[in-house]
Amino acid sequence: MLTAALGGLVALPSAQAAPLPSCGVFGLTVNSPAVLDAVERKLGCTFGAVRWFQDWNTPFNQAYARTLSSQGRELELSWQPRVGLASGVRGVPYRDIAAGRHDAYLRQFARDIRRGGVTVRVTFAPEMNGNWGAYQLTRSNTPTDFVRAWRRIVNVFRTEKAPVRWVWTPNILYPDMPSSYRALYPGGEWVHEVGLDGYNWGTTNPWNRWLSFRATFAASYRELKLVAGNKPVQLGELASVEQGGSKAAWIRDMCAALPGFGQIRRAFWFHLQDGRVDWRITTSQAALDAFRRCVRSRR
């Protein structure tokens, strides 16, 4: 996961420009409005929902939210409980959040969202079931701590009357996962929607292998439904690499498979390059063409 570095805001398209059709179920995670605009022009469609990242102790990015909402887009924030240090990043302990030590920050964040007047979907601690990153589970950062922190945050936002929909988004299932989905689920009263983060890593690393869309998501989707019932589902982070197979074929398979995942309402393609791994739609003309055809076929 990345924290989006949001640069200068770009001008809106001119009134004379013909509006692009919708990209349908697909949303996009991008690191700037300019990149978003460029991808839409290449695809010939408009993403109705956009996702971005923020770390802990940073204020709600009102400027970016205003730009996106003025374009009629739905807003989704992936909110990571970690803080930047000179030496890297440090996770914020869930039990500190649950104990109220961050309430002042939470109240201000909630008020900033409320002042914007637009509903924001918020994913707190995405991939909290992972064994990587700064804020995942340890003996002193337990599933119980996570659930209590989640509920504390939701209560603060409810008190402040912030227009937020809470999206609980674990990583897809993987071997030796440190906790079950059920142990990490805050409960239906505290969650509006649920999601999954998952990628086809191809042969990027020696331990990876090429996985189809179904192989990536099917088992986790079934488990998610067992835990969360009929809650709306989204794919919060979704992408494939080129290495190890045909990314274009992977996208075509995704397009054919999606109707079988009946509770999925949105799928956010992770249009970012993370170090040496390039997840963007535009890594090849074949991938771009496949995505464009997928969007057109699902309108």
TIDRENDO-852948 format. One line per 4 residues: number of its first residue (from 1); their letters; for each residue x, y, z of N, C-alpha, C. Coordinates in steps of 0.02 Angstrom, whole numbers. Layout:
BEGIN
NUM) A) X Y Z X Y Z X Y Z | ...
***
This chain:
BEGIN
1) MLTA) 42 -60 0 0 0 0 44 62 0 | 16 115 -27 53 177 -32 12 234 -5 | 46 285 20 13 347 36 17 392 -24 | -40 411 -52 -40 450 -113 -10 518 -101
5) ALGG) 37 538 -143 65 605 -141 26 648 -189 | -18 689 -162 -65 725 -204 -35 793 -221 | -21 802 -284 10 865 -305 -41 918 -319 | -22 966 -361 -67 1021 -378 -130 997 -412
9) LVAL) -183 1031 -399 -247 1011 -427 -251 1036 -499 | -283 996 -541 -289 1013 -611 -357 1044 -624 | -360 1081 -679 -423 1113 -698 -473 1061 -722 | -536 1075 -714 -588 1030 -738 -591 1035 -814
13) PSAQ) -616 981 -847 -623 985 -919 -668 1043 -940 | -657 1069 -999 -697 1125 -1023 -769 1105 -1033 | -813 1154 -1031 -885 1141 -1038 -900 1113 -1107 | -857 1127 -1157 -870 1105 -1225 -853 1031 -1235
17) AAPL) -812 1003 -1191 -791 934 -1201 -850 887 -1189 | -858 838 -1234 -912 789 -1227 -898 746 -1166 | -947 736 -1122 -935 696 -1062 -920 623 -1080 | -873 594 -1045 -856 524 -1056 -907 480 -1021
21) PSCG) -922 421 -1049 -967 375 -1014 -933 347 -951 | -973 315 -909 -948 289 -846 -905 227 -857 | -856 218 -812 -817 156 -810 -853 101 -772 | -916 112 -755 -957 61 -724 -935 43 -654
25) VFGL) -929 -21 -641 -913 -46 -574 -843 -26 -551 | -801 -6 -598 -731 6 -581 -719 75 -553 | -680 77 -499 -651 138 -473 -576 136 -483 | -542 189 -462 -469 192 -473 -435 220 -411
29) TVNS) -378 190 -395 -332 218 -345 -275 251 -383 | -266 316 -373 -215 354 -409 -180 401 -360 | -122 429 -383 -85 473 -339 -89 547 -358 | -131 563 -408 -140 634 -425 -200 641 -471
33) PAVL) -234 699 -470 -288 711 -517 -266 709 -589 | -204 731 -603 -179 731 -671 -174 660 -699 | -151 613 -658 -147 544 -679 -216 516 -692 | -263 531 -648 -332 509 -656 -360 533 -723
37) DAVE) -350 596 -739 -375 624 -802 -343 589 -861 | -278 576 -858 -243 545 -914 -268 474 -926 | -279 436 -872 -304 367 -879 -374 367 -910 | -416 412 -886 -484 414 -913 -484 431 -987
41) RKLG) -440 474 -1009 -438 492 -1080 -414 432 -1121 | -368 394 -1095 -345 335 -1131 -399 281 -1135 | -437 274 -1082 -489 223 -1080 -554 245 -1113 | -566 311 -1114 -628 336 -1141 -687 328 -1094
45) CTFG) -674 329 -1029 -728 324 -980 -708 361 -916 | -758 375 -874 -747 412 -812 -758 366 -752 | -710 367 -706 -716 327 -645 -762 363 -596 | -815 330 -576 -864 361 -531 -841 363 -459
49) AVRW) -790 324 -442 -764 322 -373 -688 322 -375 | -658 360 -331 -585 366 -328 -562 354 -256 | -507 318 -249 -481 299 -184 -411 329 -175 | -397 352 -115 -330 377 -100 -310 356 -30
53) FQDW) -245 363 -15 -217 342 49 -197 402 91 | -206 394 156 -178 442 204 -153 404 265 | -98 430 294 -72 403 356 -103 437 416 | -89 410 474 -114 437 537 -81 504 553
57) NTPF) -117 545 588 -94 611 608 -85 660 550 | -112 643 492 -117 692 438 -190 714 435 | -203 778 421 -272 801 417 -307 774 356 | -373 770 360 -412 749 302 -396 793 243
61) NQAY) -383 762 186 -363 800 126 -424 832 94 | -444 889 120 -505 922 97 -498 947 25 | -439 971 6 -431 997 -62 -442 942 -114 | -413 884 -103 -422 829 -150 -495 806 -150
65) ARTL) -524 801 -91 -594 780 -86 -640 828 -123 | -628 893 -116 -669 943 -151 -662 936 -226 | -601 927 -250 -590 919 -322 -629 859 -348 | -623 802 -314 -657 742 -337 -733 748 -333
69) SSQG) -758 775 -278 -831 780 -270 -860 830 -319 | -822 883 -336 -847 931 -385 -854 900 -454 | -818 845 -465 -824 808 -528 -877 753 -525 | -913 751 -470 -967 702 -462 -943 633 -443
73) RELE) -884 627 -415 -857 561 -398 -872 543 -326 | -878 478 -313 -882 453 -245 -812 451 -216 | -807 463 -150 -743 469 -117 -730 409 -72 | -669 384 -76 -650 329 -31 -579 340 -6
77) LSWQ) -572 339 59 -508 348 92 -484 283 122 | -423 265 107 -389 209 139 -344 238 193 | -364 230 255 -334 266 312 -289 219 351 | -224 231 348 -175 186 376 -150 211 444
81) PRVG) -159 172 497 -136 193 563 -61 186 571 | -25 230 538 48 231 541 71 303 534 | 129 318 561 156 385 556 226 381 526 | 242 432 486 307 435 454 361 459 501
85) LASG) 418 427 499 476 446 538 536 453 491 | 589 483 516 649 489 475 676 420 455 | 664 371 497 689 303 484 638 259 448 | 580 286 431 529 246 398 460 262 425
89) VRGV) 421 210 440 354 220 467 346 178 530 | 303 201 574 288 166 637 213 158 643 | 191 98 661 121 86 670 94 118 733 | 31 138 731 -4 165 790 -39 106 825
93) PYRD) -22 91 887 -52 33 920 -128 38 924 | -161 -16 907 -235 -16 910 -260 -2 981 | -225 -29 1030 -250 -20 1099 -245 53 1121 | -198 91 1092 -195 163 1107 -256 199 1079
97) IAAG) -275 180 1018 -335 210 988 -396 191 1029 | -401 127 1047 -459 103 1086 -464 137 1154 | -407 156 1182 -406 188 1248 -421 262 1245 | -431 289 1185 -450 359 1179 -392 407 1174
101) RHDA) -331 382 1165 -272 426 1164 -268 467 1099 | -308 449 1050 -307 485 986 -374 519 972 | -415 527 1023 -482 555 1012 -481 625 984 | -435 667 1006 -433 736 981 -420 737 906
105) YLRQ) -374 695 883 -360 690 811 -421 663 774 | -453 613 802 -512 583 770 -568 634 765 | -579 672 817 -633 722 816 -621 774 762 | -559 798 756 -544 848 705 -553 819 635
109) FARD) -530 758 626 -537 725 561 -611 719 542 | -651 697 590 -723 689 578 -756 756 562 | -736 808 597 -766 875 585 -747 900 515 | -685 887 494 -664 908 427 -705 873 373
113) IRRG) -719 809 383 -762 773 335 -832 802 336 | -858 814 396 -926 841 402 -932 909 367 | -881 951 374 -883 1017 342 -884 1011 266 | -855 958 239 -857 949 167 -926 934 141
117) GVTV) -969 906 183 -1038 895 164 -1049 838 115 | -999 796 104 -1004 741 56 -986 676 91 | -1023 623 78 -1009 559 109 -942 532 85 | -903 506 132 -839 476 118 -840 404 143
121) RVTF) -821 357 101 -811 289 125 -740 285 154 | -734 257 213 -670 253 246 -653 180 262 | -596 159 238 -567 94 256 -512 107 307 | -525 90 369 -474 97 421 -431 34 422
125) APEM) -365 43 423 -316 -12 429 -327 -66 377 | -324 -48 312 -333 -100 261 -280 -155 268 | -301 -216 254 -256 -275 258 -231 -285 330 | -275 -274 377 -256 -281 448 -238 -353 465
129) NGNW) -257 -401 423 -240 -471 435 -173 -491 406 | -137 -443 378 -72 -458 348 -17 -469 400 | 38 -498 377 96 -506 421 154 -462 395 | 136 -406 365 184 -359 338 163 -288 359
133) GAYQ) 204 -240 346 185 -171 359 193 -150 431 | 174 -88 445 188 -57 510 135 -70 563 | 74 -86 542 19 -87 592 -16 -155 596 | 13 -206 567 -21 -270 569 -14 -304 638
137) LTRS) -40 -364 643 -50 -396 707 15 -420 739 | 19 -411 805 73 -438 846 43 -460 912 | 84 -484 957 59 -503 1023 31 -444 1062 | 56 -384 1046 32 -324 1079 -14 -282 1034
141) NTPT) -33 -311 978 -78 -278 930 -125 -332 904 | -172 -351 945 -211 -411 934 -276 -398 896 | -308 -451 871 -374 -442 841 -424 -407 887 | -423 -424 950 -468 -390 998 -453 -316 1002
145) DFVR) -389 -299 1003 -369 -228 1003 -395 -193 940 | -389 -226 883 -412 -197 821 -487 -183 823 | -525 -232 844 -598 -223 847 -617 -166 894 | -585 -162 950 -600 -107 998 -581 -39 968
149) AWRR) -524 -37 933 -504 26 901 -554 46 848 | -575 -1 807 -624 13 754 -688 43 785 | -713 10 835 -775 34 866 -767 102 898 | -709 114 928 -696 180 957 -698 234 904
153) IVNV) -666 221 847 -664 270 792 -735 283 767 | -773 231 756 -841 239 731 -883 279 780 | -876 266 843 -915 303 893 -897 378 893 | -833 394 887 -813 465 884 -844 498 823
157) FRTE) -841 465 766 -868 495 705 -944 501 709 | -977 454 741 -1049 459 749 -1067 518 794 | -1029 527 847 -1041 584 891 -1033 650 854 | -985 653 809 -972 714 770 -1018 720 709
161) KAPV) -1060 668 698 -1107 668 642 -1071 676 574 | -1015 643 568 -979 644 504 -1011 596 455 | -1021 616 392 -1053 573 342 -1004 521 315 | -995 467 352 -946 416 334 -981 348 329
165) RWVW) -961 310 279 -979 239 274 -915 199 286 | -919 153 334 -859 116 355 -853 51 315 | -794 42 286 -781 -16 243 -725 -58 274 | -741 -118 295 -693 -163 326 -660 -205 271
169) TPNI) -594 -199 264 -560 -228 205 -498 -267 225 | -503 -332 236 -443 -373 247 -409 -390 181 | -349 -417 186 -316 -447 129 -349 -514 113 | -340 -537 51 -363 -604 35 -328 -656 79
173) LYPD) -359 -714 87 -332 -767 128 -263 -788 102 | -220 -808 148 -153 -832 128 -128 -879 183 | -79 -922 167 -55 -971 217 -27 -938 280 | -40 -969 336 -13 -946 401 -37 -876 420
177) MPSS) -97 -859 399 -125 -794 416 -131 -789 492 | -112 -731 522 -109 -727 596 -177 -723 630 | -231 -714 592 -297 -710 623 -350 -727 570 | -405 -753 592 -462 -765 548 -499 -700 533
181) YRAL) -537 -701 479 -581 -644 465 -629 -632 523 | -657 -687 548 -709 -680 599 -682 -646 662 | -621 -661 682 -593 -631 742 -581 -556 733 | -572 -534 672 -557 -464 657 -619 -423 638
185) YPGG) -675 -456 629 -735 -420 606 -766 -381 663 | -775 -315 655 -801 -274 710 -875 -286 726 | -911 -318 680 -982 -329 690 -1024 -286 643 | -1082 -313 624 -1123 -280 574 -1146 -210 593
189) EWVH) -1154 -197 658 -1175 -131 681 -1121 -78 668 | -1060 -100 659 -1003 -54 654 -975 -50 583 | -1005 -86 537 -978 -91 469 -1035 -82 419 | -1025 -38 370 -1075 -29 317 -1063 -75 258
193) EVGL) -1000 -84 240 -981 -124 182 -917 -162 199 | -903 -213 159 -841 -251 169 -804 -254 103 | -740 -271 107 -700 -273 46 -644 -324 51 | -607 -331 -4 -549 -374 -8 -495 -338 -47
197) DGYN) -433 -346 -25 -375 -324 -63 -340 -387 -89 | -325 -388 -154 -292 -446 -183 -259 -430 -249 | -203 -464 -262 -164 -451 -322 -141 -516 -353 | -133 -515 -419 -96 -568 -454 -24 -544 -461
201) WGTT) 20 -573 -420 91 -554 -421 130 -587 -477 | 98 -634 -512 133 -669 -566 196 -702 -540 | 251 -691 -576 316 -719 -555 363 -663 -532 | 334 -611 -501 374 -555 -477 426 -577 -427
205) NPWN) 408 -623 -382 453 -650 -332 458 -726 -340 | 512 -756 -316 520 -829 -323 463 -869 -293 | 432 -843 -241 378 -880 -207 309 -867 -237 | 304 -823 -285 240 -808 -317 229 -852 -378
209) RWLS) 165 -861 -395 147 -894 -457 87 -858 -487 | 78 -867 -551 24 -834 -587 -43 -861 -562 | -89 -816 -544 -155 -835 -520 -208 -797 -559 | -259 -832 -581 -315 -800 -615 -354 -757 -566
213) FRAT) -400 -718 -593 -444 -677 -549 -482 -722 -501 | -511 -776 -527 -550 -821 -483 -505 -852 -429 | -446 -874 -449 -401 -905 -401 -379 -854 -348 | -375 -791 -368 -355 -739 -321 -409 -725 -269
217) FAAS) -472 -722 -291 -524 -695 -247 -578 -744 -224 | -589 -800 -259 -649 -839 -246 -654 -865 -174 | -601 -896 -149 -605 -924 -81 -615 -870 -28 | -581 -814 -37 -586 -759 11 -656 -727 8
221) YREL) -684 -723 -51 -751 -695 -59 -802 -739 -23 | -795 -805 -29 -841 -850 6 -834 -842 82 | -773 -838 106 -762 -829 178 -790 -762 202 | -780 -711 162 -805 -644 180 -881 -645 189
225) KLVA) -915 -680 144 -988 -683 148 -1011 -723 210 | -973 -774 229 -989 -811 289 -985 -767 351 | -938 -721 351 -928 -677 409 -975 -618 409 | -983 -586 351 -1019 -523 347 -1088 -528 316
229) GNKP) -1109 -588 297 -1176 -596 270 -1186 -561 204 | -1240 -523 200 -1258 -491 136 -1234 -418 132 | -1183 -400 170 -1155 -332 164 -1130 -322 92 | -1137 -261 65 -1107 -247 0 -1032 -259 2
233) VQLG) -1005 -284 -53 -934 -301 -57 -900 -257 -110 | -839 -239 -97 -798 -205 -147 -729 -238 -149 | -695 -230 -204 -625 -247 -208 -586 -183 -198 | -557 -175 -139 -525 -112 -121 -460 -101 -157
237) ELAS) -422 -155 -167 -360 -152 -206 -360 -213 -251 | -350 -201 -315 -356 -253 -366 -307 -236 -421 | -266 -284 -443 -220 -272 -499 -184 -336 -517 | -150 -333 -574 -108 -388 -597 -44 -359 -627
241) VEQG) 9 -398 -623 71 -380 -657 72 -410 -727 | 123 -394 -765 134 -424 -831 177 -487 -827 | 221 -491 -776 270 -545 -773 237 -612 -759 | 252 -661 -801 230 -729 -788 169 -752 -826
245) GSKA) 140 -708 -866 80 -726 -904 56 -668 -945 | -6 -670 -965 -36 -616 -1004 -81 -574 -960 | -61 -513 -946 -102 -468 -907 -168 -453 -942 | -165 -447 -1008 -226 -435 -1047 -275 -492 -1038
249) AWIR) -250 -554 -1041 -293 -612 -1031 -321 -613 -960 | -280 -593 -912 -303 -590 -842 -361 -541 -835 | -356 -484 -868 -410 -434 -866 -473 -461 -899 | -464 -496 -955 -523 -526 -989 -556 -578 -944
253) DMCA) -516 -618 -910 -544 -667 -863 -580 -633 -805 | -551 -579 -780 -584 -539 -727 -652 -516 -750 | -654 -490 -810 -717 -462 -837 -770 -516 -843 | -750 -575 -865 -797 -631 -871 -819 -657 -803
257) ALPG) -775 -654 -754 -789 -683 -688 -830 -638 -643 | -824 -573 -650 -855 -527 -603 -931 -538 -593 | -970 -551 -646 -1042 -562 -634 -1057 -619 -586 | -1011 -666 -579 -1022 -721 -532 -1009 -703 -460
261) FGQI) -982 -644 -448 -971 -619 -380 -1025 -566 -366 | -1085 -591 -353 -1145 -549 -356 -1149 -493 -306 | -1111 -496 -251 -1115 -442 -200 -1065 -386 -211 | -1022 -394 -262 -972 -342 -275 -1005 -282 -308
265) RRAF) -997 -224 -277 -1026 -162 -302 -975 -116 -334 | -911 -121 -313 -858 -80 -340 -793 -120 -341 | -750 -104 -389 -684 -137 -393 -633 -83 -410 | -589 -68 -362 -540 -14 -371 -474 -43 -398
269) WFHL) -459 -25 -461 -395 -45 -488 -340 -2 -457 | -286 -36 -436 -230 -3 -402 -182 23 -456 | -193 85 -478 -156 113 -534 -94 150 -508 | -48 111 -479 13 139 -450 72 92 -464
273) QDGR) 131 120 -464 192 81 -468 223 81 -398 | 228 21 -370 253 13 -301 324 -15 -305 | 373 30 -303 442 8 -311 452 -22 -380 | 475 -84 -382 489 -116 -447 427 -151 -475
277) VDWR) 372 -150 -439 311 -184 -462 263 -133 -491 | 246 -142 -554 203 -94 -589 134 -124 -598 | 86 -97 -561 17 -123 -562 -28 -85 -609 | -4 -34 -642 -48 11 -679 -83 -22 -738
281) ITTS) -141 4 -754 -178 -21 -812 -138 -13 -876 | -96 37 -878 -62 58 -940 7 27 -950 | 21 -30 -918 86 -61 -925 98 -89 -996 | 45 -101 -1033 51 -122 -1103 -11 -101 -1140
285) QAAL) -5 -94 -1205 -63 -76 -1246 -115 -132 -1243 | -92 -195 -1239 -138 -251 -1236 -180 -249 -1172 | -148 -233 -1116 -185 -228 -1053 -235 -170 -1055 | -213 -114 -1081 -258 -55 -1086 -318 -72 -1130
289) DAFR) -305 -104 -1187 -360 -121 -1233 -408 -170 -1200 | -382 -219 -1163 -425 -268 -1129 -468 -234 -1077 | -440 -187 -1039 -480 -152 -989 -533 -109 -1022 | -515 -76 -1076 -563 -35 -1112 -622 -77 -1137
293) RCVR) -606 -135 -1166 -660 -179 -1191 -703 -205 -1134 | -671 -220 -1077 -709 -243 -1019 -760 -191 -997 | -738 -129 -991 -782 -75 -970 -841 -69 -1018 | -826 -70 -1082 -880 -62 -1132 -929 -120 -1130
297) SRR) -905 -180 -1117 -949 -238 -1117 -994 -240 -1056 | -976 -204 -1003 -1014 -207 -941 -1060 -146 -931 | -1065 -104 -981 -1109 -45 -974 -1182 -66 -980
***
